[in-house]
Amino acid sequence: MKALKTFKTLKPEQLSNLLVLFATGLFFWTSITTLLPTLPAYVEDLGGTPQQVGIVMGCFAIGLLLSRTWLGQLADQKSRKIVVLIGTVVGGIAPLGYLFVQSIYPLMAIRAFHGISIAAFTTGYSALVVDISPVKQRGELIGYMSLAVPIGMAIGPALGGYLQASVGYTPLFWVSASLGFLGFVLASRITQDSRQTISSQQLEDEVTLFQSRKFWEIFIAPSFLVLTLIMLLVGLLFGTLASFLPLFIREIDLDLNAGLFYTAAAIASFSVRIFVGRASDRYGRGLFITASLTCYSLSMLLLSSATTPSLFILAAILEGAGGGVLIPMTIALLSDRSYDGERGKVYAVCIGGFDVGIALAGPILGSLTAIIGYRGLFSVGISLASISLALFITLCNKNLSDSLRFAFGKGKDLYALD
């Protein structure tokens, strides 16, 4: 198997750290996603309106937004490992907070605190994987290491739905917290931290780069701006799915455990990630990002009209395939276009677009449910996915012709630094 051959080429320390990091990611994402199909129902059962459900779920992204910038700087200047540890410990503490609140406003505060976990973990995890991976195998190893996300998402929602239905919310929150703390224990065993292994000359170069390239400069750079906008639109889609899909299924009285939707999406995500990372090193990132945004468009089209469990599962498969390609390919593309010393900031800015989308999806789209209903939200999602696809095809490179060639795998990324 190609994956085994690739991992055998790594040095023992590299292999050990990647395996520990992967296990950490598995526990972390399982912890986070146990609440994906259950927390909206919990808020509704406490008496929350659809808009309040959206606001509570959206507060998750407020914590993301407020913490990403300084966490990105911490990862670049001090330690990737510390940022991963912050993510896992917050992931363990936050679910316990849900146990002690019975009203909307405290839930909003706890949900915002919980958002710090994603900001920290995704920034530190991605940067560590890139630091450890040899450049020629970067896309392939990012693809393999990102499998922790769909595996965790395959286990978490199904586990969360089962615990909610069989034993209630209190054991659910305890299990979610325990998984987060297990991730913290594993993360503490990571021994390689890129901030400790780079040379003094590299450190000097990175300090100069850090001083000359600010967050706002990264944001407006053409190599990053379009990717940030695309992540914003996809974040709106994900926020809609996370906040309102379980309530949509409940409203139409469909015989489908909402957790199974996320599990099907995770399995699809897992399946495509096995092959995409390695293929992108050979054929370029653009072709696969184009395919992923097409999958998102088709998924939203299905959800806007689906009435049977089979159609919902098919939509989940398409959505999972889209996310399974888009996130690791975007991280790989950002890595290609950035220097080692600014990668934490680049991730914080560009993936921060995803956070903004999630934050806006709940309150803005939630307020539209009274007018267009839950099904109408997914019709809006078709437009969001289509705009994302159009932006990438036409603006992903230095001009229109180069963008078209890169987006369809016929040309190189002219923004790449390597």
KEVEX-227990 format. One line per 2 residues: number of its first residue (from 1); for each residue x, y, z of C-alpha. Coordinates in Angstrom, 1 decimal. Layout:
BEGIN
NUM) X/Y/Z | ... $
//
This chain:
BEGIN
1) 0.0/0.0/0.0 | 1.3/3.4/-1.0 $
3) 0.6/5.0/2.4 | 2.7/2.4/4.2 $
5) 5.6/2.9/1.8 | 5.4/6.7/2.3 $
7) 5.4/6.4/6.1 | 8.3/4.0/6.0 $
9) 10.5/6.6/4.3 | 10.1/8.9/7.3 $
11) 12.6/9.2/10.1 | 11.6/7.4/13.4 $
13) 11.0/10.7/15.2 | 8.9/12.0/12.3 $
15) 6.8/8.9/12.2 | 6.3/8.7/16.0 $
17) 5.1/12.3/16.1 | 2.8/12.0/13.2 $
19) 1.2/8.9/14.7 | 0.7/10.5/18.1 $
21) -0.7/13.6/16.4 | -3.1/11.6/14.4 $
23) -4.4/9.8/17.5 | -4.8/13.2/19.2 $
25) -6.8/14.4/16.2 | -9.0/11.4/16.3 $
27) -10.0/11.9/20.0 | -10.4/15.6/19.5 $
29) -12.7/15.4/16.5 | -14.8/12.6/18.0 $
31) -15.3/14.8/21.1 | -16.3/17.8/19.0 $
33) -18.7/16.0/16.7 | -20.6/14.1/19.4 $
35) -22.4/17.4/19.8 | -23.0/18.1/16.1 $
37) -26.4/16.5/15.8 | -27.4/16.8/19.5 $
39) -26.6/20.4/20.6 | -29.2/22.1/18.3 $
41) -31.9/19.7/19.7 | -30.6/20.5/23.3 $
43) -31.1/24.2/22.7 | -34.5/23.6/21.2 $
45) -35.5/21.4/24.1 | -34.6/24.2/26.5 $
47) -37.1/26.4/24.7 | -34.9/28.0/22.1 $
49) -36.4/29.4/18.9 | -34.8/28.5/15.5 $
51) -33.1/31.9/15.5 | -31.7/31.3/19.1 $
53) -30.5/27.9/18.0 | -28.6/29.5/15.2 $
55) -27.2/32.2/17.5 | -25.9/29.6/20.0 $
57) -24.4/27.5/17.3 | -22.9/30.5/15.7 $
59) -21.3/31.7/18.9 | -18.9/28.8/18.4 $
61) -17.3/30.8/15.6 | -17.1/33.9/17.7 $
63) -14.6/32.1/19.9 | -12.8/31.0/16.8 $
65) -12.6/34.5/15.4 | -11.5/36.2/18.6 $
67) -8.7/33.7/19.3 | -7.3/32.7/15.8 $
69) -5.1/35.8/15.4 | -3.1/35.4/18.7 $
71) -3.1/31.6/18.4 | -1.6/31.9/14.9 $
73) 1.1/34.2/16.3 | 1.7/31.9/19.2 $
75) 2.1/29.0/16.8 | 4.6/30.9/14.6 $
77) 6.7/32.6/17.3 | 6.6/30.1/20.2 $
79) 5.3/26.6/19.8 | 2.9/24.6/17.6 $
81) 2.5/22.0/20.4 | 1.3/24.6/22.9 $
83) -1.5/25.6/20.6 | -2.5/22.0/20.1 $
85) -2.6/21.5/23.9 | -4.8/24.6/24.3 $
87) -7.2/23.2/21.7 | -7.5/19.8/23.4 $
89) -7.9/21.1/27.0 | -10.6/23.6/25.9 $
91) -12.2/20.7/24.1 | -12.3/18.8/27.3 $
93) -13.5/21.6/29.6 | -16.3/23.1/27.4 $
95) -18.7/20.2/27.3 | -18.8/20.2/31.1 $
97) -20.1/23.7/30.9 | -23.2/22.6/29.1 $
99) -24.1/20.5/32.1 | -24.5/23.5/34.3 $
101) -26.6/25.9/32.2 | -30.3/25.8/31.4 $
103) -30.7/29.1/29.6 | -29.7/30.6/26.2 $
105) -27.3/33.4/27.2 | -24.9/31.2/29.3 $
107) -25.0/28.7/26.5 | -23.9/31.4/24.1 $
109) -20.9/32.1/26.3 | -19.9/28.5/26.7 $
111) -20.3/27.9/23.0 | -18.0/30.8/22.2 $
113) -15.4/29.4/24.7 | -15.7/26.0/23.0 $
115) -14.9/27.7/19.7 | -11.4/28.4/20.9 $
117) -10.7/24.7/20.8 | -11.2/24.5/17.0 $
119) -9.1/27.7/16.4 | -6.2/26.3/18.4 $
121) -6.3/22.7/17.3 | -6.7/23.3/13.6 $
123) -4.0/25.9/13.5 | -1.4/23.9/15.6 $
125) -2.3/20.6/14.0 | -2.0/21.8/10.4 $
127) 1.2/23.7/11.0 | 2.8/20.7/12.8 $
129) 1.9/18.3/10.0 | 3.4/20.6/7.4 $
131) 6.5/21.2/9.5 | 7.1/17.5/9.9 $
133) 6.3/16.4/6.3 | 9.0/16.4/3.6 $
135) 8.1/19.0/0.9 | 7.8/16.5/-1.9 $
137) 5.3/14.4/0.1 | 3.5/17.4/1.7 $
139) 0.2/17.0/-0.1 | 0.1/13.3/0.4 $
141) 0.9/13.4/4.1 | -1.6/16.3/4.7 $
143) -4.2/14.1/3.0 | -3.4/11.1/5.2 $
145) -3.2/13.1/8.4 | -6.4/14.9/7.7 $
147) -8.2/11.5/7.8 | -8.5/12.1/11.6 $
149) -11.3/14.5/10.8 | -13.6/12.2/8.9 $
151) -12.9/9.2/11.1 | -13.7/11.3/14.2 $
153) -16.8/12.6/12.4 | -17.9/9.1/11.4 $
155) -17.7/8.0/15.1 | -18.8/11.2/16.9 $
157) -22.2/12.1/15.5 | -23.4/8.5/15.6 $
159) -22.1/8.1/19.1 | -23.7/11.4/20.2 $
161) -27.1/10.6/18.6 | -27.1/7.2/20.3 $
163) -26.1/8.6/23.8 | -28.8/11.3/23.5 $
165) -31.5/8.8/22.6 | -30.5/6.1/25.1 $
167) -29.1/7.8/28.2 | -29.7/11.5/27.8 $
169) -27.7/14.7/27.6 | -25.6/14.4/30.9 $
171) -23.7/11.2/29.9 | -23.3/12.7/26.4 $
173) -21.5/15.8/27.7 | -19.3/13.7/30.0 $
175) -18.2/11.4/27.2 | -17.5/14.5/25.0 $
177) -15.4/16.0/27.7 | -13.5/12.7/28.4 $
179) -12.5/12.4/24.8 | -11.2/15.9/24.7 $
181) -9.0/15.3/27.8 | -7.7/12.0/26.3 $
183) -6.6/14.1/23.3 | -4.7/16.4/25.7 $
185) -2.9/13.5/27.3 | -1.8/12.3/23.9 $
187) -0.8/15.8/22.6 | 1.5/16.2/25.6 $
189) 3.6/13.3/24.2 | 4.5/15.1/21.0 $
191) 8.3/15.7/21.0 | 9.0/17.5/17.8 $
193) 8.2/21.2/17.7 | 9.4/23.1/14.7 $
195) 10.1/26.3/16.6 | 12.8/24.3/18.4 $
197) 14.4/22.7/15.4 | 15.0/25.6/12.9 $
199) 18.4/27.2/12.6 | 19.3/30.6/14.0 $
201) 19.5/32.0/10.4 | 16.0/30.7/9.7 $
203) 14.8/32.3/12.9 | 16.3/35.7/11.9 $
205) 14.7/35.4/8.5 | 11.3/34.6/10.0 $
207) 11.5/37.5/12.4 | 12.2/39.9/9.5 $
209) 9.3/38.3/7.6 | 7.0/38.5/10.6 $
211) 7.8/42.2/11.0 | 7.3/43.0/7.3 $
213) 4.1/41.0/6.6 | 1.2/41.9/8.8 $
215) -2.2/40.2/9.1 | -3.9/42.7/6.9 $
217) -1.2/42.4/4.3 | -1.8/38.6/4.2 $
219) -5.6/39.2/4.0 | -5.4/41.4/0.9 $
221) -2.7/39.4/-0.9 | -4.2/38.1/-4.1 $
223) -2.7/34.6/-3.4 | -4.8/34.4/-0.2 $
225) -7.9/36.7/-0.6 | -9.9/34.5/-3.0 $
227) -9.2/31.4/-0.8 | -10.4/33.4/2.2 $
229) -13.6/34.4/0.4 | -14.3/30.8/-0.7 $
231) -13.8/29.6/2.9 | -16.2/32.2/4.1 $
233) -18.9/31.0/1.7 | -18.3/27.3/2.5 $
235) -18.4/28.3/6.2 | -21.9/29.6/5.6 $
237) -22.8/26.2/4.1 | -21.3/24.3/7.0 $
239) -22.9/26.5/9.6 | -26.3/25.9/8.0 $
241) -25.8/22.2/8.1 | -24.5/22.1/11.7 $
243) -27.3/24.4/13.0 | -30.4/23.5/11.1 $
245) -30.1/20.1/9.4 | -31.1/18.2/12.6 $
247) -34.1/20.5/13.1 | -35.1/20.2/9.4 $
249) -35.1/16.4/9.7 | -37.2/16.7/12.9 $
251) -39.6/19.2/11.3 | -40.4/17.0/8.3 $
253) -40.7/13.9/10.6 | -38.2/11.9/8.6 $
255) -37.2/8.5/9.8 | -33.5/9.3/9.9 $
257) -31.1/9.8/12.8 | -29.4/13.1/12.0 $
259) -26.2/11.7/13.2 | -26.2/9.3/10.3 $
261) -26.1/12.2/7.9 | -22.8/13.4/9.4 $
263) -21.5/9.8/9.6 | -22.2/9.2/5.9 $
265) -20.5/12.5/5.1 | -17.5/11.5/7.2 $
267) -17.2/8.1/5.5 | -17.2/9.9/2.1 $
269) -14.7/12.4/3.3 | -12.4/9.6/4.5 $
271) -12.7/7.8/1.2 | -11.6/10.7/-1.0 $
273) -8.8/11.9/1.3 | -6.9/8.6/1.0 $
275) -6.2/9.3/-2.7 | -6.5/13.1/-3.2 $
277) -3.4/14.2/-1.2 | -1.0/12.1/-3.2 $
279) -2.7/12.9/-6.5 | -2.6/16.6/-5.8 $
281) 1.2/16.5/-5.5 | 1.2/15.2/-9.1 $
283) -1.7/16.9/-10.8 | -1.9/20.1/-8.7 $
285) -4.3/21.3/-6.1 | -6.6/23.3/-8.4 $
287) -8.4/20.4/-10.2 | -9.4/18.9/-6.8 $
289) -10.7/22.2/-5.3 | -12.8/22.7/-8.4 $
291) -14.2/19.1/-8.0 | -14.9/19.7/-4.3 $
293) -16.9/22.9/-4.9 | -18.9/21.1/-7.6 $
295) -19.8/18.4/-5.0 | -20.9/21.1/-2.5 $
297) -23.2/22.6/-5.2 | -24.8/19.2/-6.0 $
299) -25.2/18.4/-2.3 | -27.1/21.7/-1.6 $
301) -29.3/21.0/-4.7 | -30.3/17.6/-3.4 $
303) -31.0/18.9/0.2 | -33.3/21.7/-1.2 $
305) -35.6/19.0/-2.6 | -34.9/15.8/-0.7 $
307) -37.8/14.0/0.9 | -36.5/10.5/1.6 $
309) -33.6/9.2/3.8 | -31.8/7.8/0.7 $
311) -31.6/11.3/-0.9 | -30.4/12.8/2.4 $
313) -27.7/10.2/2.6 | -26.7/10.9/-1.0 $
315) -26.5/14.6/-0.2 | -24.3/13.7/2.8 $
317) -22.0/11.7/0.6 | -21.5/14.6/-1.8 $
319) -21.1/17.1/1.0 | -18.5/14.8/2.7 $
321) -16.6/14.3/-0.5 | -16.6/18.1/-1.1 $
323) -15.3/18.8/2.4 | -12.9/15.9/2.4 $
325) -11.2/17.4/-0.6 | -11.6/21.2/0.0 $
327) -10.1/21.5/3.5 | -6.8/19.5/3.0 $
329) -6.3/20.9/-0.5 | -6.8/24.5/0.7 $
331) -4.3/23.9/3.6 | -1.9/22.4/1.1 $
333) -2.4/25.3/-1.3 | -1.9/27.8/1.5 $
335) 1.3/26.0/2.5 | 2.6/26.1/-1.1 $
337) 2.0/29.9/-1.1 | 3.5/30.8/2.3 $
339) 6.8/30.8/4.2 | 7.4/28.6/7.2 $
341) 7.5/31.5/9.6 | 4.1/33.0/8.6 $
343) 2.1/29.8/8.2 | 0.2/30.1/11.5 $
345) -0.9/33.6/10.5 | -1.9/32.5/7.0 $
347) -4.0/29.7/8.4 | -5.5/32.1/11.0 $
349) -6.5/34.6/8.3 | -7.7/32.2/5.5 $
351) -9.3/29.5/7.5 | -10.7/32.3/9.6 $
353) -13.0/33.0/6.6 | -14.6/29.6/7.4 $
355) -15.1/30.7/11.0 | -16.8/34.0/9.9 $
357) -19.1/32.0/7.7 | -20.1/29.7/10.6 $
359) -20.7/32.7/12.8 | -22.9/34.4/10.3 $
361) -24.9/31.3/9.2 | -26.7/30.9/12.5 $
363) -28.1/34.4/13.2 | -28.5/35.5/9.6 $
365) -29.9/32.4/7.9 | -31.7/31.4/11.1 $
367) -33.7/34.7/10.9 | -34.8/33.6/7.3 $
369) -36.4/30.4/8.4 | -39.7/32.1/9.2 $
371) -39.8/33.3/5.6 | -38.3/30.6/3.5 $
373) -38.2/27.6/5.9 | -35.4/25.1/6.5 $
375) -35.7/23.8/3.0 | -35.3/27.3/1.6 $
377) -32.0/27.6/3.5 | -30.5/24.9/1.4 $
379) -31.7/26.6/-1.8 | -29.7/29.6/-0.6 $
381) -26.8/27.1/-0.2 | -26.9/26.3/-3.9 $
383) -26.1/29.9/-4.7 | -23.3/30.1/-2.1 $
385) -21.6/27.0/-3.5 | -22.0/28.1/-7.1 $
387) -20.5/31.5/-6.3 | -17.5/29.8/-4.6 $
389) -17.0/27.7/-7.7 | -17.1/30.7/-10.0 $
391) -14.6/32.6/-7.8 | -12.1/29.8/-7.8 $
393) -12.3/29.0/-11.5 | -11.8/32.7/-12.5 $
395) -9.6/34.2/-9.8 | -7.5/31.4/-8.3 $
397) -4.3/32.5/-10.1 | -2.7/35.6/-11.5 $
399) -5.0/36.2/-14.4 | -8.1/34.6/-16.0 $
401) -6.3/32.3/-18.4 | -3.9/31.0/-15.7 $
403) -6.8/30.6/-13.3 | -8.7/28.5/-15.7 $
405) -5.7/26.3/-16.5 | -4.9/25.8/-12.8 $
407) -8.5/25.2/-11.8 | -8.8/22.3/-14.3 $
409) -5.4/20.8/-13.8 | -3.8/22.1/-16.9 $
411) -1.4/24.7/-15.4 | 0.9/25.4/-12.5 $
413) 0.1/27.6/-9.5 | 2.0/30.8/-10.2 $
415) 1.6/31.9/-6.6 | 3.5/28.8/-5.2 $
417) 6.8/29.6/-3.5 | 8.5/26.2/-4.0 $
//
